[in-house]
Amino acid sequence: MDEVGGRGGKNLALTRAAQWWAKGCPGSDLDEHLAQLRDEGYCDEAIALERAEGMRLLEDGRIERELWPVVAVFAGCSWTYTSRGLAGAVPTGISSQEIESTARVLGIPRKDCPVLFGGVRRMVNAALPLLQPKEG
């Protein structure tokens, strides 16, 4: 696995994938949604516009094959939470032990763990602000 750190397309791809995940994976059920629009009698032009918008949303969720181990670990980890009064349980991140344990269960080679940790941390940092309760 190549290094994930500093600047570049791989970091941006991980950031966008994490933000897409934190927003609830918009557009991931696109075919089902378009079929429902057809069944409801929407015209072909409206369906085409909806498809274009859905494809734009899906772009943020696409990731290069070589980064899938990072995404798989991120998706497989349990988040840690803290109690914040009336806001209830608020996510604070993913522990290093959770990342290591999930990587082991997924069979990711130990030599890839330093790169993996950096990628998962990048994804956590991108998703965390979107998972926090809105103030005000």
N, C-alpha and C positions, 0 to 999 in steps of 0.2 A: 504494500500500500504506500503510495507517495505521501510526502509530508503535507499536512494540512495546517497551515499557519501563515502569518503575514498577510499579504494582500493577494488577490487573484480570483479567478473564476470559480475555483473549487470552494473557497470560503463563501463567496456570494451565493453559490448554489446551495450550500448547507444552510446559510442564513434564510434564504427564500423558502427552502423546504420546511424549515422549522416554523417559520411564520405561517406558511400555508397550513401546516398541521395544527398550530395553535388556533387558527381561525375556523377549525372544523373541517378542513379539506374541501373547500368550496369547489364545486364542479366535478367532484369525483364520481357522482352518480349521473353524469350528463346524459348518457343514452337513455336511461330510465326516465329522466326528466323530459327529454325531447319526445319520447313515445307518449308520455302523458299529455303533452301539449297537442300532439297530433290527434289523440283520442278526444280531446276537448274541442277540436275543430279549428285550431289556429291555422292561419294561412302559411304556405311554404316560406314566404318572405320573413315572417315573424319567427318561424322556427330556425331559419338560416341565421338571423341576427342573434338569436339566443344561443345557437351553437357556437358562433364566433366568440361571443362573450364567455361562454363556458370554456372554450379552448384557451382563451387568454388567461382565465383563472387557473386552469390546469398547468400552464407553463411554469408557475411558481412551485408546483409540486414535483416537477421532473428533476431527476438527479442522474448523474453519470454512473455507469455500472461500477466503476472502481470505488465510488463513495457509498455504495449500498451497505457495506458492513457498518459504517458509522450510523447511517439512517436506521438500520435494523436494530442496533444496540439502543439508540435513542428511543425508538418506538417501543422496545421491549422493557425499558427501565421503568421502575416505579418512582414517582416523584416524592420528595419530602415536603411536608406541610407544616405550617405553624398556625397557631390560633391568633387571630387579630380582632378581638372584641366582637362587635356586631358583624364584621365582615366574614366571620367564620374561619374556616380552614383556607389558608392562602398558600399557594405553592411557593417554595423557596429554591428549588433546584433538584438535582439528582446527585446523590453521594458518589464518591469515588468507588466505594465498595460495591455499590449497585452497578456501576458501569463495568467494573472488573468481573463481577459475578455473571452479569448478562452476557458479556463477551465470552466467558468460559463456556456457558451453556450453549451459546451459538456456535462454538467451535472455532472462534477467531484465534489465529496463532498469537502466542504471547509476544512475539517480536513486533507485532503490529499495534500493541496496546498503547505505546506513547502517542502515536499518530491518532489512534482511535479516541483517546481521552481528549485531545485537543479539538477534534471534530465534534464530539458530543458536547463539550463545553461551549463551543461556538453555537451549536443549535439550541442549547439551554438558554444562553444569553439572548438569543434572538426571539425565542418563544416566551420567555418569562414576562416581559412587559405586556404582552397580549393576554396573558393569563391572570394578571393582577386585577383586582377589583377597581373599577373606575371611582375616582374620588369626586365628591361633590354631588 
